[in-house]
Amino acid sequence: ASASDGGVRPPSAEDGSPGPLACDGGASCDGACVDLQSDPAHCGACETRCDAPERARAECRAGACDFACESGHTRCGDRCVRVERDPNHCGGCDRMCRVPGHGAATCERGTCDLRCDDGYTRCGDACADLGDDAANCGECGKSCPSDHSCAGGACVQGCPPHLTTCDRSCVDPKQD
């Protein structure tokens, strides 16, 4: 031990050899002087090592483990996230973007958005199949009359023989 690590080894009373490490204001852990109030490898006790989630660094504050998020990340509970692009924390912690049917929620610059699955078109805040959606038949917002269905993107009365009406859409019962 040396003055640089804050510890000295006083001679042992029995034979004059170095005795246990005496730390000035700290504790002796594994042969080194440490500050149990701020050392994340020995936080509060020699055996306590602080862990941190992804995108964070472990910290020891007043003898208790904690963590700090990397630059560009925000602490949301026990995680560090990018609130400008995380759909579960979009624009702030616990601000979840709505997941549309036949699509996925996205977060761009802290604002919720959506992406539609292949074969579906964005119509407002929903994803529609313009070929059989009676509320968006052939194009977004084109609604079929209540006694019509949508087949192949056109409003029709009844359905072709191989299809059946289901919720104002013509569907193939063997596939749907």
Phi, psi and chi 1 to 4 in degrees:
 res  aa     phi    psi   chi1   chi2   chi3   chi4
   1 ALA       -  153.0      -      -      -      -
   2 SER  -140.8  175.1   67.9      -      -      -
   3 ALA   -63.8  -27.4      -      -      -      -
   4 SER   -67.9  -29.0   65.4      -      -      -
   5 ASP  -100.5    8.7   69.9    5.3      -      -
   6 GLY    79.1   12.0      -      -      -      -
   7 GLY  -130.3  154.7      -      -      -      -
   8 VAL  -133.5  151.2  -70.6      -      -      -
   9 ARG  -107.9  102.9  -68.9 -165.4 -173.5  -89.8
  10 PRO   -71.2  151.9   22.5  -28.0      -      -
  11 PRO   -63.4  146.7    1.0    0.8      -      -
  12 SER   -70.9  145.0  172.1      -      -      -
  13 ALA   -66.4  -31.4      -      -      -      -
  14 GLU   -78.2  -54.3  -68.2  101.3   43.6      -
  15 ASP  -122.5    2.8   63.1    4.3      -      -
  16 GLY    84.6   -2.5      -      -      -      -
  17 SER   -77.7  162.5   63.7      -      -      -
  18 PRO   -57.9  137.0  -20.6   29.6      -      -
  19 GLY   -96.5 -163.0      -      -      -      -
  20 PRO   -64.4  151.3   13.6  -17.9      -      -
  21 LEU   -66.1  128.7 -174.2   63.1      -      -
  22 ALA  -106.3  114.6      -      -      -      -
  23 CYS   -98.4  134.8  -63.8      -      -      -
  24 ASP   -83.1  100.0 -176.3   26.1      -      -
  25 GLY    78.6    9.9      -      -      -      -
  26 GLY  -134.9 -160.9      -      -      -      -
  27 ALA  -126.6  154.1      -      -      -      -
  28 SER   -94.4  114.6  173.2      -      -      -
  29 CYS  -126.8  122.6  -63.6      -      -      -
  30 ASP    52.6   38.7  -59.8  -37.7      -      -
  31 GLY    78.6   12.4      -      -      -      -
  32 ALA  -130.1  150.8      -      -      -      -
  33 CYS   -84.9  128.1  -71.7      -      -      -
  34 VAL  -133.2  158.9  -61.4      -      -      -
  35 ASP  -101.3  106.0 -177.4  -11.0      -      -
  36 LEU   -66.0  -11.1  -62.1  178.5      -      -
  37 GLN   -87.9  -18.4  -63.2  -59.8  -59.5      -
  38 SER  -138.0   -4.0   63.3      -      -      -
  39 ASP   -90.5  111.6 -174.4  -17.6      -      -
  40 PRO   -65.6  -15.8   15.9  -22.0      -      -
  41 ALA   -84.8  -16.0      -      -      -      -
  42 HIS  -146.9   71.4  -52.7  -77.7      -      -
  43 CYS   -96.8  107.8 -171.3      -      -      -
  44 GLY    83.5  -27.9      -      -      -      -
  45 ALA  -157.1  154.8      -      -      -      -
  46 CYS   -55.8  -37.2  -72.8      -      -      -
  47 GLU   -84.1   -7.9  -46.8   77.7   40.7      -
  48 THR   -92.6  114.4  -56.2      -      -      -
  49 ARG  -109.3  129.6  179.4  177.7 -166.2   81.6
  50 CYS   -81.4  139.9  -61.9      -      -      -
  51 ASP  -111.8  162.5  -67.6  -41.3      -      -
  52 ALA  -137.6  149.6      -      -      -      -
  53 PRO   -72.2  176.0   27.6  -33.7      -      -
  54 GLU   -55.6  144.8 -134.3  178.4  -56.1      -
  55 ARG    64.3   31.2  -60.8  179.1 -164.5   98.2
  56 ALA  -145.1  164.4      -      -      -      -
  57 ARG  -120.0  141.7   72.7  178.0  175.8  -76.9
  58 ALA   -71.0  143.8      -      -      -      -
  59 GLU  -137.5  156.3  -67.6 -174.0  -16.1      -
  60 CYS  -122.5  119.1  178.6      -      -      -
  61 ARG  -123.4  117.3  -63.2 -179.7 -174.1  167.9
  62 ALA    54.2   37.4      -      -      -      -
  63 GLY    80.4   11.0      -      -      -      -
  64 ALA  -123.8  138.4      -      -      -      -
  65 CYS   -70.0  143.9  -72.2      -      -      -
  66 ASP  -154.1 -175.7 -158.1   -0.5      -      -
  67 PHE  -149.9  159.5   65.2   89.4      -      -
  68 ALA  -126.0  134.0      -      -      -      -
  69 CYS   -75.7  149.6  -65.4      -      -      -
  70 GLU   -64.4  160.4  -66.2  174.0   -2.1      -
  71 SER   -55.4  137.4  177.5      -      -      -
  72 GLY    87.8   -3.0      -      -      -      -
  73 HIS  -117.4  150.7  -68.3   79.3      -      -
  74 THR  -117.2  140.2  -59.5      -      -      -
  75 ARG   -77.4  121.3 -176.4  176.9 -174.9  152.9
  76 CYS  -126.1   99.3  -70.1      -      -      -
  77 GLY    65.3 -120.3      -      -      -      -
  78 ASP  -103.9   24.5   61.2   -4.5      -      -
  79 ARG  -131.7  162.0  -61.8 -179.4   56.3 -147.2
  80 CYS  -115.6  124.2  -66.9      -      -      -
  81 VAL  -132.2  163.5  -60.4      -      -      -
  82 ARG   -97.9  101.4  -72.3 -169.7  176.9  -96.0
  83 VAL   -68.7  -12.6  -65.2      -      -      -
  84 GLU   -83.6   -7.4   65.7  -83.9   -9.0      -
  85 ARG  -145.8    6.5   66.2  179.1 -165.3 -152.4
  86 ASP   -94.4  113.5 -175.2  -30.3      -      -
  87 PRO   -64.9  -13.2   17.1  -23.3      -      -
  88 ASN   -90.5  -13.6  -66.8  -46.4      -      -
  89 HIS  -143.1   56.4  -55.6  -79.7      -      -
  90 CYS   -83.6  109.2 -168.9      -      -      -
  91 GLY    84.3   -8.6      -      -      -      -
  92 GLY   172.1  165.8      -      -      -      -
  93 CYS   -60.7  138.1  -65.8      -      -      -
  94 ASP    60.0   25.5  -60.4  -35.0      -      -
  95 ARG  -101.7   89.0  -65.4  173.2   72.1 -171.3
  96 MET   -82.9  136.6  -70.3 -175.2   67.0      -
  97 CYS   -79.9  141.2  -62.3      -      -      -
  98 ARG   -71.2  134.6 -172.9 -176.4   70.7   78.4
  99 VAL   -93.9  117.0  178.3      -      -      -
 100 PRO   -77.9  155.6   31.7  -35.2      -      -
 101 GLY   -62.7  138.4      -      -      -      -
 102 HIS    61.5   35.3  -54.4  -69.7      -      -
 103 GLY  -162.7 -173.9      -      -      -      -
 104 ALA  -134.6  144.9      -      -      -      -
 105 ALA   -78.3  142.0      -      -      -      -
 106 THR  -131.6  162.6   63.1      -      -      -
 107 CYS  -133.2  119.5  178.0      -      -      -
 108 GLU  -124.1  120.4  -63.1  -62.8  -34.0      -
 109 ARG    52.2   38.2  -67.8 -175.8  -71.4  -82.6
 110 GLY    80.0   12.5      -      -      -      -
 111 THR  -123.2  132.0  -58.1      -      -      -
 112 CYS   -67.6  144.7  -71.9      -      -      -
 113 ASP  -148.1 -176.0 -156.0   -0.7      -      -
 114 LEU  -144.2  158.5   64.1   93.4      -      -
 115 ARG  -130.4  129.6 -177.5 -178.2   66.5 -111.5
 116 CYS   -89.1  148.3  -65.9      -      -      -
 117 ASP   -63.9  159.7  -65.5  -17.7      -      -
 118 ASP   -56.2  138.4  -71.3  -17.6      -      -
 119 GLY    88.8   -4.6      -      -      -      -
 120 TYR  -118.5  149.2  -69.8   83.4      -      -
 121 THR  -117.0  142.0  -58.4      -      -      -
 122 ARG   -74.0  124.2 -178.6  177.7 -178.2  157.0
 123 CYS  -126.0   97.2  -67.3      -      -      -
 124 GLY    67.3 -121.5      -      -      -      -
 125 ASP  -106.1   28.0   63.3   -6.7      -      -
 126 ALA  -134.0  164.2      -      -      -      -
 127 CYS  -112.7  126.7  -63.9      -      -      -
 128 ALA  -125.5  148.7      -      -      -      -
 129 ASP   -93.6  102.6  179.8  -15.0      -      -
 130 LEU   -64.7  -12.3  -58.6 -179.5      -      -
 131 GLY   -80.1  -24.5      -      -      -      -
 132 ASP  -143.2   14.7   70.3    6.9      -      -
 133 ASP   -94.1  111.3 -175.7  -21.7      -      -
 134 ALA   -63.4  -21.6      -      -      -      -
 135 ALA   -87.3  -16.9      -      -      -      -
 136 ASN  -141.4   65.7  -61.4  -72.4      -      -
 137 CYS   -89.9  105.3 -168.8      -      -      -
 138 GLY    85.7  -27.3      -      -      -      -
 139 GLU  -159.9  158.6   63.0 -174.3   73.0      -
 140 CYS   -62.2  132.9  -68.8      -      -      -
 141 GLY    84.8   -7.7      -      -      -      -
 142 LYS   -85.7  105.6 -179.7 -177.5  174.0 -164.3
 143 SER   -98.6  138.3 -176.4      -      -      -
 144 CYS   -80.7  149.4  -65.0      -      -      -
 145 PRO   -57.6  157.6  -19.6   28.8      -      -
 146 SER   -61.3  -23.9   61.6      -      -      -
 147 ASP   -97.1   14.1   62.2  -20.2      -      -
 148 HIS  -120.2  161.1  -75.5   66.3      -      -
 149 SER  -119.1  171.4  -61.8      -      -      -
 150 CYS  -110.8  123.6 -177.9      -      -      -
 151 ALA  -137.0  123.1      -      -      -      -
 152 GLY    62.1   25.9      -      -      -      -
 153 GLY    84.6   12.4      -      -      -      -
 154 ALA  -130.1  144.3      -      -      -      -
 155 CYS   -76.7  127.0  -66.5      -      -      -
 156 VAL  -132.7  151.1  -64.6      -      -      -
 157 GLN   -92.2  118.4 -163.9  161.0   20.2      -
 158 GLY    79.4 -176.8      -      -      -      -
 159 CYS  -127.1  156.5  -69.2      -      -      -
 160 PRO   -57.2  157.5  -22.4   30.9      -      -
 161 PRO   -54.5  -34.8  -17.1   22.3      -      -
 162 HIS   -84.5   -2.8   65.8  -75.6      -      -
 163 LEU  -116.1  162.4  -58.5  176.8      -      -
 164 THR  -130.2  154.4 -172.9      -      -      -
 165 THR   -81.2  130.7  -57.2      -      -      -
 166 CYS  -143.1  112.0  179.9      -      -      -
 167 ASP    52.9   47.9 -164.4   26.2      -      -
 168 ARG    64.2   20.9  -66.9 -177.0   47.9 -146.4
 169 SER  -125.6  148.1  -67.0      -      -      -
 170 CYS   -88.9  121.8  -66.5      -      -      -
 171 VAL  -128.5  155.4  -62.7      -      -      -
 172 ASP   -90.9  110.9 -176.2  -16.3      -      -
 173 PRO   -61.8  -18.2   19.7  -26.7      -      -
 174 LYS   -80.2  -17.2  -66.2  178.0 -176.3  171.9
 175 GLN  -113.8  -30.2  -67.6 -177.4    1.6      -
 176 ASP  -100.4      -  -66.1  -31.6      -      -
